[in-house]
Structure formats: C-alpha cells, structure tokens
Amino acid sequence: MPCGEIIMKYTGYFHILSLIIAMFGTYKQIDAIENNKPHTIWLPLALTFMLLIRIPNQICLAMNQSYGWLTVFGTLMGSMGFAFLAYITYKKNKENINKKK
C-alpha cells in the first residue's frame, strides 16, 4: 500500500528538520573542539536523530519502490552506529573527567 501525497508531503518536511538537527550538532561539535573539549556527544547524537527522523519518508518511498527498503535498512544501521559512537564518546568523556579528579 503506497503512501498518499499528504503523508509524503509531511514526511518530506522531516528532511528539513533533520538538516537543522545535523547543523546544530555540527555547530556544537565545532564549539566543543574550539574550547578544547573534543569528547562531546553532540555530533553523533545529532546524526543519530537526523537519520531516525528521515525513516518515515524512506518507508513511504520503499512502499512504492522495493529497493527503497535497502535505504531504510542502511539508515537504521547508520543511526545505530552513530548512537553507539555517542555512547562511547560519553563514556570516554566521563572517564577523562574522573581521571582529572
């Protein structure tokens, strides 16, 4: 069952939101590096949410074209990778703070 035009339109707006989130995460990462805080979770966390927000639109596309399911799978894998990177970064940052004490 393909998605209707209205659903495609609104899920398309999620792409705009995902870009805003990615730009915010990039800004926070640049700010952290400039302030000598390289172990920040902002960029991988923002990229995780950016990818997850795009999934509804990709599912709609996949309902029209079967190869679209590969992009859904790839997006899920990418978001899990960035989420894991955020976790590892958070853990490393906490470890570094504890070493300083």
N, C-alpha and C positions, 0 to 999 in steps of 0.2 A: 504494500500500500504506500504510494508515494506521498510525500508531504505536500500540503497545499501551498499556494503562493503566499498566503498570510504568514504561515509558520516559517517559510523560507525567508520572508522579509524580516521578521523579528529575530530569527536566529542569526541572520546576517548582521544585525546590529551588535550581536555578541562579539563579532570580529573587531568592531571598533572599540568596544570595552576592553577586549583582550590586548589590543595595541596600547591603550592607555595604561593598563596594568604593567605591561612589559616596559614601557618608557619610564614609569615610576620606579620599577625595580632597578633599571639601568642607572637612573639618577641616584638612587640610594647607594648603589654599589660604587659608583664614581665618587660620591661624597665620602663614603667609608674609606676608600683607598687613599683619597687626598688627606684624610685625617688619621692615617696610619692604623686603620682598623680593617685589615684585609679579610678577616674571617667573619663576614657578615652573611646572613641568610637571605637578604633582600632579593638578590637577583635570582637564585634558584627557586625561591618561593614564588616570586612574581611569574617566572616562566612556567612553573607548575600550574598556577591558576590560569595563566594565559591559555595554555593548552587545554585545560579542562573546560573552560568556557566555550571553546570552539567545537567541542564534541557534538552538541545538539545539531548544529548546522551540518557537520560532516555526516551524521546519521541520516539526516534528510537527504543529502546527496547520495549516500550509499543505498538508500531505498530506490533511487532512480537508476543508479549505475552500480552494478555488483562490485566492480573494482574499488569502489569507494570504501568498502569495509577494510581494505588494506590501510587506508589513511586513518580510519578510526582506530584500528589496532596500533598503528605506528604512533599516533597521538597519545594513546594510553600508555604505551611503553615509554615514550619520551617524558610524559608527565611523572611517571613513577621514577624514572631516572633523576629528574630534577628534584623531586621530593626527597629521594634518598640523599642526593647531594646537599640539600638544605639541612637534613638531619645530621649528616656527617660534619658539615660546617659548624652547626650549632654545638655539636659535641666537642669539636676541636676548640672552638672559642671558649667554651666553659672550662675545658682542660687548661687552656692558657691563662685564664683568669685565676684559676685555683693555684697554678704554679707561681703566680706573682705574689700571692698572699703569704 
